[in-house]
Amino acid sequence: MLYPLKFKPRLKERIWGGTSLATAMGKALPEGKKIGESWEISGVRRDISVVANGDLKGNDLQELIEVYMGDLVGEKVYDRFGVEFPLLVKFIDARDTLSIQVHPDDELARQRHRFYGKTEMWYVLAAEPGATVYMGFNRTVTREEYLAALASGSLSSLLREEKVRPGDSFFIPAGTIHAIGKGILLAEIQQTSDVTYRVDDWGRTDTDGNPREMHTDLAVDALDFRARHDLRSSVASVANEPVPVEECEYFTVNLLKVEDSVERDYSALDSFVIYICTEGELTVCYSAGSETLRRGETMLVPAQEDNIELDGDGTVLEVYIA
C-alpha cells in the first residue's frame, strides 16, 4: 500500500561545501567532509533514492514506479516518463562559490548523453550579508566575445550578479550561464539530469592541487548568449494559501505556510506532490494515517492521494507537474 514517502538523503561531498546542511537542516553529515549537496529525491541513474520510512523502507524509487506506476506518479506523468522519476530535489550548501556552469537543453542532452536536459530553480533558505548569485549575461554577447573573455580570465565581467536574501527564487532555464555564490543555503528543484558543463572555476584547484576539468567545447553550443533580466522573483507567504513561486513545463512550485491546519485537494492534479519543509514541523494526514515532516525533510505524496491535511506550524515548498 502506498503512503507519503521519505527517502534517505544522498549526501555529496563538494570542494565548495560546508556544514550548514547539519546545523540548519538537521542532516547527519560525515565528520570532516565538505558536504555541498543533499539529494532528497532522485531518479538519476546510479543515484536513485531509497525509501526511509514505513512498510516500503529499503525499496528504491524506480522499483516503486515499476510496481505502482500511475498510482504513485500520476497517469500522465507515467505515460510521459515511464519508470524514470522526472524531478531531482536537492538542498545545496555553498560555503564557497560554485563554478560558472551551464546545462544543455533536452535536445542537446539527448543527442550527447541520452539524458534529459536540465532546467532548474533555486529557492534561497539562508544567505550571508552581501551574498550573490550569477545569473545569465548582463548584456547580449556574441559567441566570439564570450570565448575571448573566457580565454582572458574576465568571464565574470560579462555575468549578471545579483545580491540575494532568504525567500528569493531564481529560475534557470537550460542554456543559462550561472553560479551560486558563497554563503548561500538553498533548495533546488530540477529535471532529472546530472549533466553539467563547467566553464570557469575562479582559478580553483582540487584537493591534489590540479585544475578542475572544464567543458569549454561542450558548453559553447549549449549557451544562450542573450541577456536575461527576468529570472528572479520573491513572493510573500500567505497563511494557509499556496502562493505560486514558479511554473514551467517541467515543474510547478508553490510556497505554502501552514498555520494550525490546511486541506489540499489534489483530485484534479494527476501528479505526485513533493513537500520540501523549509520551516517548522507538520503532520501530513492522508487517507490511511499520518507522517511527520520537519524542517530539512522532503516527502513524496503519491498521486492516488486526492486529499491531504497539513497540521501544525510550518512552511513547505509544494512541487508537482501540472
C-alpha positions, 0 to 999 in steps of 0.5 A, spaced: 500 500 500 502 506 498 503 512 503 507 519 503 514 517 502 521 519 505 527 517 502 534 517 505 538 523 503 544 522 498 549 526 501 555 529 496 561 531 498 563 538 494 570 542 494 565 548 495 561 545 501 560 546 508 556 544 514 550 548 514 546 542 511 547 539 519 546 545 523 540 548 519 537 542 516 538 537 521 542 532 516 547 527 519 553 529 515 560 525 515 565 528 520 570 532 516 567 532 509 565 538 505 558 536 504 555 541 498 549 537 496 543 533 499 539 529 494 532 528 497 529 525 491 532 522 485 531 518 479 538 519 476 541 513 474 546 510 479 543 515 484 536 513 485 533 514 492 531 509 497 525 509 501 526 511 509 520 510 512 514 505 513 512 498 510 516 500 503 523 502 507 529 499 503 525 499 496 528 504 491 524 509 487 524 506 480 522 499 483 516 503 486 514 506 479 515 499 476 510 496 481 505 502 482 506 506 476 500 511 475 498 510 482 504 513 485 506 518 479 500 520 476 497 517 469 500 522 465 506 523 468 507 515 467 505 515 460 510 521 459 516 518 463 515 511 464 519 508 470 524 514 470 522 519 476 522 526 472 524 531 478 531 531 482 530 535 489 536 537 492 538 542 498 545 545 496 550 548 501 555 553 498 560 555 503 564 557 497 562 559 490 560 554 485 563 554 478 560 558 472 556 552 469 551 551 464 546 545 462 544 543 455 537 543 453 533 536 452 535 536 445 542 537 446 542 532 452 539 527 448 543 527 442 550 527 447 548 523 453 541 520 452 539 524 458 534 529 459 536 536 459 536 540 465 532 546 467 532 548 474 530 553 480 533 555 486 529 557 492 534 561 497 533 558 505 539 562 508 544 567 505 550 571 508 550 579 508 552 581 501 551 574 498 550 573 490 548 569 485 550 569 477 545 569 473 545 569 465 549 575 461 548 582 463 548 584 456 547 580 449 554 577 447 556 574 441 559 567 441 566 570 439 566 575 445 564 570 450 570 565 448 575 571 448 573 573 455 573 566 457 580 565 454 582 572 458 580 570 465 574 576 465 568 571 464 565 574 470 565 581 467 560 579 462 555 575 468 549 578 471 550 578 479 545 579 483 545 580 491 540 575 494 536 574 501 532 568 504 525 567 500 528 569 493 527 564 487 531 564 481 529 560 475 534 557 470 532 555 464 537 550 460 542 554 456 543 559 462 550 561 464 550 561 472 553 560 479 551 560 486 555 564 490 558 563 497 554 563 503 548 561 500 543 555 503 538 553 498 533 548 495 533 546 488 528 543 484 530 540 477 529 535 471 532 529 472 539 530 469 546 530 472 549 533 466 553 539 467 558 543 463 563 547 467 566 553 464 570 557 469 572 555 476 575 562 479 582 559 478 580 553 483 584 547 484 582 540 487 584 537 493 591 534 489 592 541 487 590 540 479 585 544 475 578 542 475 576 539 468 572 544 464 567 543 458 569 549 454 567 545 447 561 542 450 558 548 453 559 553 447 553 550 443 549 549 449 549 557 451 544 562 450 548 568 449 542 573 450 541 577 456 536 575 461 533 580 466 527 576 468 529 570 472 528 572 479 522 573 483 520 573 491 513 572 493 510 573 500 507 567 504 500 567 505 497 563 511 494 557 509 494 559 501 499 556 496 502 562 493 505 560 486 513 561 486 514 558 479 511 554 473 514 551 467 513 545 463 517 541 467 515 543 474 510 547 478 512 550 485 508 553 490 510 556 497 505 554 502 505 556 510 501 552 514 498 555 520 494 550 525 491 546 519 490 546 511 486 541 506 489 540 499 485 537 494 489 534 489 483 530 485 484 534 479 492 534 479 494 527 476 501 528 479 505 526 485 506 532 490 513 533 493 513 537 500 520 540 501 519 543 509 523 549 509 520 551 516 517 548 522 514 541 523 507 538 520 503 532 520 501 530 513 494 526 514 492 522 508 487 517 507 490 511 511 494 515 517 499 520 518 507 522 517 511 527 520 515 532 516 520 537 519 524 542 517 530 539 512 525 533 510 522 532 503 516 527 502 513 524 496 505 524 496 503 519 491 498 521 486 492 516 488 492 521 494 486 526 492 486 529 499 491 531 504 491 535 511 497 539 513 497 540 521 501 544 525 506 550 524 510 550 518 512 552 511 513 547 505 515 548 498 509 544 494 512 541 487 508 537 482 507 537 474 501 540 472 
